[in-house]
Amino acid sequence: MVSAVIFAGGIGQRMKSIDIPKQFLEIEGKPIIVRTMEHFSNHPMVDNMVVVCVENWLDELKRDIERFNIQKVIATVPGGASGHQSIHNGLVEVDKIAQPEDIVLICDGVRPMLSEELITQCIEDARKYGSAVPVTPSIDSVLYSEDGSNCSKNYTRKKMFITQAPQGYTMEKIMWAHGEAEKRGMDPVSSGELLIELGETIHIFQGIRENIKVTTPEDLESLRAIHYYEHYKQFAKEVLKYGL
């Protein structure tokens, strides 16, 4: 069985959207979180979804799931105080029906540019290696600073990678990691980071650059521009096809 945990438990302070959490901002009439969920809803290898959401937006989420006919959602649960805790809430729900060898895909709700191929590879690699984290090579130089003002350390760019989502794991591995996090009082940024901090090696594979995480107003404008461009390409094809 393959389950997906889509977490959108935060309010998106970096988006500077006061009234609406970033996952509910719309692109051409459709909320970002709906566009993200559609990739998993439509994927033939994904069996079910648990969606984690800001608690006071759960009713809106349920309305959107029904309005846009999102399939495979077996539960919607409130988020936690951090991303890690929101993921944990979703995993606990999946664990009620999953076996240790089953695969869970963990994805933030603001990745509307996923592809079917990326999800497929994540599932297949997670089955093979127990973990699967998509990455892209860093195109920028990376510096290290303790205080944000002074720097005396840099990293070799060709060895630096940017993590993406979904991240795939066996239920046995990820539930063990979350159990250890609770025992040790850990609150990591991502599941991959958690496993590394616990001394585990994670498997990485080539992601896709267009798989952006919508975090800032600039990301939102980039997403809108991509959609406009895709519509323009489709219009151009129709023009050429029919000689309009």
Phi, psi and chi 1 to 4 in degrees:
 res  aa     phi    psi   chi1   chi2   chi3   chi4
   1 MET       -  142.3 -176.8  175.7   73.6      -
   2 VAL  -119.8  121.9  176.8      -      -      -
   3 SER  -114.0  156.1  -58.4      -      -      -
   4 ALA  -123.5  133.0      -      -      -      -
   5 VAL  -107.4  111.8  170.4      -      -      -
   6 ILE  -101.7  115.1  -46.6  -60.8      -      -
   7 PHE  -110.8  130.9   67.0   99.9      -      -
   8 ALA  -145.5   57.3      -      -      -      -
   9 GLY   -90.1   -4.7      -      -      -      -
  10 GLY   -97.7  175.9      -      -      -      -
  11 ILE  -106.7   -5.4   58.7  173.6      -      -
  12 GLY    70.3   58.6      -      -      -      -
  13 GLN   -63.0  -32.2  -69.1  179.3  -23.3      -
  14 ARG   -71.0  -17.5  -77.0  175.3  -70.6 -179.2
  15 MET   -76.2  -18.9 -175.5   58.5   73.8      -
  16 LYS    61.0   31.1  -59.5  176.8 -176.6  177.9
  17 SER  -100.0  108.0  172.9      -      -      -
  18 ILE   -72.4  -43.0  -61.2  172.8      -      -
  19 ASP   -92.9  -26.5  -60.7  -37.3      -      -
  20 ILE  -125.6  126.1  -56.3  175.1      -      -
  21 PRO   -58.0  146.0  -23.7   34.4      -      -
  22 LYS   -57.8  -31.8   61.7 -178.0  178.4 -179.5
  23 GLN   -67.3  -17.2   55.5  -89.6   31.5      -
  24 PHE  -101.6   -0.8  -71.6   97.0      -      -
  25 LEU   -64.3  144.6  -65.8  173.0      -      -
  26 GLU  -102.8  143.2  -66.6 -171.4   -4.5      -
  27 ILE  -117.0  111.5  -59.0  -65.5      -      -
  28 GLU    52.3   47.6  -63.0 -177.9   -2.6      -
  29 GLY    82.5    6.6      -      -      -      -
  30 LYS  -132.4  126.0 -172.9  179.8  -68.8 -173.5
  31 PRO   -59.4  147.5  -23.8   34.4      -      -
  32 ILE   -56.9  -42.8  -68.3  172.1      -      -
  33 ILE   -64.4  -33.0 -169.9  169.9      -      -
  34 VAL   -65.2  -43.7  169.3      -      -      -
  35 ARG   -61.3  -37.2  -66.7 -177.0  177.8  -83.6
  36 THR   -67.2  -48.0  -57.7      -      -      -
  37 MET   -60.5  -34.6  -71.0 -170.6  -65.2      -
  38 GLU   -57.9  -35.4  -76.7  178.0  -29.3      -
  39 HIS   -61.5  -38.9  -69.0  -72.0      -      -
  40 PHE   -81.8  -35.9  -62.1   93.3      -      -
  41 SER   -61.5  -37.1  177.3      -      -      -
  42 ASN   -90.0   -8.5  -62.9  -27.4      -      -
  43 HIS   -80.4  127.2 -162.5  -73.6      -      -
  44 PRO   -66.7  -18.4   23.6  -34.1      -      -
  45 MET   -94.2   -9.8  -64.5  173.0   69.9      -
  46 VAL   -91.1  125.8  175.5      -      -      -
  47 ASP   -91.5  -36.4  -63.3  -63.7      -      -
  48 ASN  -157.6  165.9   57.5   71.8      -      -
  49 MET  -134.5  142.7  -83.3 -169.9  -76.0      -
  50 VAL  -117.7  128.9  170.3      -      -      -
  51 VAL  -113.1  127.3 -172.6      -      -      -
  52 VAL  -104.7  130.4 -173.0      -      -      -
  53 CYS  -140.9  156.3 -179.7      -      -      -
  54 VAL   -50.8  129.8 -176.4      -      -      -
  55 GLU   -56.2  -44.7 -172.5  165.7   12.4      -
  56 ASN   -80.4    6.4   58.4   -7.4      -      -
  57 TRP  -115.0    9.1  -79.5   77.8      -      -
  58 LEU   -62.5  -39.6  -82.4  168.8      -      -
  59 ASP   -64.2  -40.2  -71.3  -19.9      -      -
  60 GLU   -63.9  -41.2 -179.2   69.0   20.1      -
  61 LEU   -59.5  -46.2  173.0   65.9      -      -
  62 LYS   -62.6  -37.8  -67.3  172.8 -175.8  176.6
  63 ARG   -65.3  -40.3  -75.9 -168.8  -70.2  -91.9
  64 ASP   -67.7  -38.1  -76.7  -17.8      -      -
  65 ILE   -59.8  -41.8  -71.4  171.0      -      -
  66 GLU   -73.7  -43.2 -177.8  176.1   -5.4      -
  67 ARG   -64.2  -38.0  178.3  160.6   65.3  109.5
  68 PHE  -100.2    9.9  -67.5   98.6      -      -
  69 ASN    56.2   49.0 -166.0   30.4      -      -
  70 ILE   -79.3  121.3  -56.8  -61.7      -      -
  71 GLN   -93.1  164.8  -57.0  -63.0  -53.8      -
  72 LYS    78.4    1.7  -56.3  179.4 -176.7  177.9
  73 VAL   -78.0  115.9  177.5      -      -      -
  74 ILE   -98.7  -15.7   59.3  171.7      -      -
  75 ALA  -164.1  148.0      -      -      -      -
  76 THR  -121.6  129.7   56.0      -      -      -
  77 VAL  -131.2  152.9  -63.0      -      -      -
  78 PRO   -71.3  149.9   24.5  -32.8      -      -
  79 GLY   -77.2  173.1      -      -      -      -
  80 GLY  -106.5 -167.2      -      -      -      -
  81 ALA   -75.7  -14.5      -      -      -      -
  82 SER  -143.7  170.2   67.0      -      -      -
  83 GLY   -60.2  -42.3      -      -      -      -
  84 HIS   -60.1  -43.6  170.0   72.5      -      -
  85 GLN   -69.2  -32.1  -68.7  169.7   13.9      -
  86 SER   -66.3  -43.6  -68.0      -      -      -
  87 ILE   -59.7  -42.8  -67.3  169.2      -      -
  88 HIS   -59.4  -42.7 -176.9   75.7      -      -
  89 ASN   -59.4  -40.7  -68.8   -6.0      -      -
  90 GLY   -68.7  -40.7      -      -      -      -
  91 LEU   -64.2  -38.2  -71.8  173.3      -      -
  92 VAL   -60.4  -38.1  167.7      -      -      -
  93 GLU   -68.3  -44.2 -162.8   67.3   30.0      -
  94 VAL   -64.1  -37.5  171.6      -      -      -
  95 ASP   -61.7  -18.6 -162.5   43.1      -      -
  96 LYS   -67.2  -25.7  -65.8  176.2 -178.3  178.3
  97 ILE  -121.0   -8.1   60.5  170.1      -      -
  98 ALA   -93.7  156.8      -      -      -      -
  99 GLN   -99.5  159.1  -61.1  -61.8  -46.3      -
 100 PRO   -55.4  -34.6  -25.6   34.3      -      -
 101 GLU   -85.4   -6.5   67.2  -84.0    9.3      -
 102 ASP   -67.2  156.8  -73.0  -20.3      -      -
 103 ILE  -101.5  138.2  -59.6  -59.2      -      -
 104 VAL  -122.6  134.4   60.7      -      -      -
 105 LEU  -103.7  127.1  -54.6  175.1      -      -
 106 ILE  -111.2  121.8  -59.1  171.5      -      -
 107 CYS  -143.1  135.6 -171.1      -      -      -
 108 ASP   -67.8  150.3   24.2   15.2      -      -
 109 GLY   -77.4    3.2      -      -      -      -
 110 VAL  -117.3   42.6  -73.8      -      -      -
 111 ARG  -122.2   72.1  -72.5 -166.4 -176.0  -93.4
 112 PRO   -78.4   -3.0   30.3  -36.4      -      -
 113 MET  -106.3   26.2  -63.1  -62.0  -69.8      -
 114 LEU   -62.4  166.8  -73.8  167.1      -      -
 115 SER  -129.5  155.3   71.0      -      -      -
 116 GLU   -61.4  -37.6 -179.4  174.4  -35.1      -
 117 GLU   -64.5  -39.5  -65.8   76.5   16.0      -
 118 LEU   -64.5  -44.2 -177.1   68.8      -      -
 119 ILE   -63.7  -41.7  -65.4  172.8      -      -
 120 THR   -60.5  -47.6  -62.9      -      -      -
 121 GLN   -64.9  -36.3 -174.9  169.8   -3.9      -
 122 CYS   -61.5  -43.4 -169.2      -      -      -
 123 ILE   -64.5  -48.3  -66.6  169.0      -      -
 124 GLU   -64.6  -41.6  -68.4  176.1  -13.8      -
 125 ASP   -69.8  -36.3  -77.2   13.3      -      -
 126 ALA   -64.3  -37.5      -      -      -      -
 127 ARG   -65.6  -36.0  -77.6  176.1  172.9  159.4
 128 LYS   -79.7  -41.3 -175.9  175.7 -179.0 -180.0
 129 TYR  -110.8  -11.6  -59.9  104.2      -      -
 130 GLY    88.4  -15.8      -      -      -      -
 131 SER  -151.7  153.3   62.3      -      -      -
 132 ALA  -156.9  115.1      -      -      -      -
 133 VAL  -124.3  115.7  177.0      -      -      -
 134 PRO   -72.1  140.2   26.2  -31.9      -      -
 135 VAL  -139.7  159.4  -59.6      -      -      -
 136 THR  -125.9  145.2   55.6      -      -      -
 137 PRO   -62.5  142.2  -19.2   31.3      -      -
 138 SER   -68.2  131.5  174.8      -      -      -
 139 ILE   -98.2   -1.9   58.8  175.7      -      -
 140 ASP  -117.6  154.7  -61.9  -49.9      -      -
 141 SER   -70.0  148.6  -61.4      -      -      -
 142 VAL  -120.6  126.9  179.7      -      -      -
 143 LEU  -113.9  155.4  -57.0  178.5      -      -
 144 TYR  -116.9  133.4  176.8   83.3      -      -
 145 SER  -143.0  136.4  173.4      -      -      -
 146 GLU   -76.5  -36.0  -70.7  -78.5   -5.1      -
 147 ASP  -115.4   -1.0   58.3    8.8      -      -
 148 GLY    80.0    2.2      -      -      -      -
 149 SER  -120.9  -36.2  -61.9      -      -      -
 150 ASN  -118.8  142.7  -58.2  -66.8      -      -
 151 CYS  -139.0  133.1  178.2      -      -      -
 152 SER  -135.4   16.8   59.8      -      -      -
 153 LYS  -144.9  135.7 -174.8  176.0 -178.2  179.9
 154 ASN  -128.8  165.7   70.4  -62.4      -      -
 155 TYR  -118.8  148.2  -66.9   94.1      -      -
 156 THR   -68.5  120.1  -56.3      -      -      -
 157 ARG   -58.4  -38.9 -175.4  171.8   59.9 -173.3
 158 LYS   -68.7  -11.3   65.4 -179.2 -179.6  179.8
 159 LYS  -102.3    2.2  -65.4 -178.0  179.8 -179.7
 160 MET  -100.7  137.0  -63.9  -65.9  104.9      -
 161 PHE  -133.9  146.3  -62.9   89.1      -      -
 162 ILE  -100.4  124.8  -50.9  -58.2      -      -
 163 THR   -79.4  151.1   59.4      -      -      -
 164 GLN  -129.1 -167.9  -63.4 -173.6  -25.6      -
 165 ALA  -143.4  158.4      -      -      -      -
 166 PRO   -75.5  153.7   30.4  -37.0      -      -
 167 GLN  -107.9  132.2  -62.2 -175.4    7.2      -
 168 GLY  -109.4  140.8      -      -      -      -
 169 TYR  -146.5  157.1  -56.5   96.7      -      -
 170 THR   -74.0  149.0   61.0      -      -      -
 171 MET   -59.8  -37.5  -76.8  -61.3  -65.2      -
 172 GLU   -59.2  -45.8 -179.0  177.1   35.6      -
 173 LYS   -68.4  -46.8 -178.9  179.6  -73.2  -71.5
 174 ILE   -74.2  -33.0 -162.7   63.5      -      -
 175 MET   -70.5  -35.3  -67.5  -53.5  -68.2      -
 176 TRP   -61.7  -45.4  166.1   80.0      -      -
 177 ALA   -62.5  -41.6      -      -      -      -
 178 HIS   -69.3  -33.3  -86.6 -108.1      -      -
 179 GLY   -63.4  -42.7      -      -      -      -
 180 GLU   -66.3  -38.1  -72.2  -62.3  -50.3      -
 181 ALA   -61.3  -40.6      -      -      -      -
 182 GLU   -66.3  -41.6 -172.9  172.5    1.7      -
 183 LYS   -63.2  -38.5  -69.1  177.6 -171.0  175.5
 184 ARG   -96.5   -1.0  -54.1 -177.2 -168.2 -168.3
 185 GLY    69.1   34.5      -      -      -      -
 186 MET   -90.3  148.3  -59.1  166.6   67.7      -
 187 ASP  -142.1   71.7 -170.5   27.0      -      -
 188 PRO   -73.7  165.2   30.1  -36.4      -      -
 189 VAL   -74.2  -40.7  172.6      -      -      -
 190 SER  -137.0  165.2   72.0      -      -      -
 191 SER   -67.3  -38.7  -60.4      -      -      -
 192 GLY   -61.7  -42.6      -      -      -      -
 193 GLU   -61.2  -40.5  178.5 -175.6  -60.9      -
 194 LEU   -59.6  -48.3  169.4   59.0      -      -
 195 LEU   -63.6  -39.5  -77.4  159.7      -      -
 196 ILE   -64.3  -42.5  -69.6  170.7      -      -
 197 GLU   -63.9  -25.4  -72.0 -174.8   11.9      -
 198 LEU   -87.0    5.3  -69.7  171.7      -      -
 199 GLY    90.6    8.3      -      -      -      -
 200 GLU   -88.6  155.5  -63.2  -71.6  -53.1      -
 201 THR  -101.5  130.6  -62.6      -      -      -
 202 ILE  -106.7  150.3   59.6  172.4      -      -
 203 HIS   -87.9  131.6  170.6   72.3      -      -
 204 ILE  -115.5  153.1   60.4  175.2      -      -
 205 PHE  -143.7  164.9   67.5   94.6      -      -
 206 GLN   -68.9  120.0 -178.5   68.3   50.7      -
 207 GLY   -89.1 -162.3      -      -      -      -
 208 ILE  -127.0  136.7   52.7  175.1      -      -
 209 ARG   -64.8  -30.3  -69.4 -148.2  177.9  -87.4
 210 GLU   -72.9   -7.4   56.4  -94.6   34.5      -
 211 ASN   -78.0   66.3  179.6   22.4      -      -
 212 ILE   -80.7  150.1   61.6  172.7      -      -
 213 LYS   -98.9  121.6  178.5 -177.6  178.1 -176.7
 214 VAL   -81.5  103.2 -178.0      -      -      -
 215 THR  -119.5  -37.2  -56.5      -      -      -
 216 THR  -118.4  166.4   66.2      -      -      -
 217 PRO   -56.7  -33.5  -27.3   35.9      -      -
 218 GLU   -64.9  -38.4  -67.8   77.9   13.9      -
 219 ASP   -62.4  -40.8  -63.3  -30.0      -      -
 220 LEU   -63.7  -41.7 -172.7   62.2      -      -
 221 GLU   -66.3  -37.3  -70.1  -53.2  -49.3      -
 222 SER   -62.7  -42.4  -64.7      -      -      -
 223 LEU   -62.7  -44.3 -179.6   60.6      -      -
 224 ARG   -62.6  -39.8  -74.0  175.8  171.9  150.0
 225 ALA   -64.4  -40.1      -      -      -      -
 226 ILE   -61.6  -42.7  -69.4  169.3      -      -
 227 HIS   -66.3  -41.2  -84.4  -85.1      -      -
 228 TYR   -61.7  -41.5  -67.8  148.2      -      -
 229 TYR   -64.1  -42.0  175.4   65.5      -      -
 230 GLU   -63.1  -40.3  -69.3  -60.4  -37.2      -
 231 HIS   -65.2  -38.3  -77.5  -52.6      -      -
 232 TYR   -64.1  -42.9  170.7   79.0      -      -
 233 LYS   -61.3  -42.2  -75.6 -160.0  -55.9 -178.9
 234 GLN   -64.7  -41.4 -174.8   59.3   38.6      -
 235 PHE   -62.5  -42.7  174.4   73.9      -      -
 236 ALA   -62.3  -38.8      -      -      -      -
 237 LYS   -62.7  -42.4  -74.3 -178.9 -179.2  178.5
 238 GLU   -64.7  -39.6  -66.5  -63.1  -43.4      -
 239 VAL   -60.1  -47.1  169.8      -      -      -
 240 LEU   -67.7  -35.5  -68.7  173.0      -      -
 241 LYS   -67.8  -44.2 -178.5  177.8  178.1 -179.9
 242 TYR  -103.7   -0.8  -63.4  105.1      -      -
 243 GLY    63.7   37.3      -      -      -      -
 244 LEU   -72.2      -  -60.3  177.2      -      -
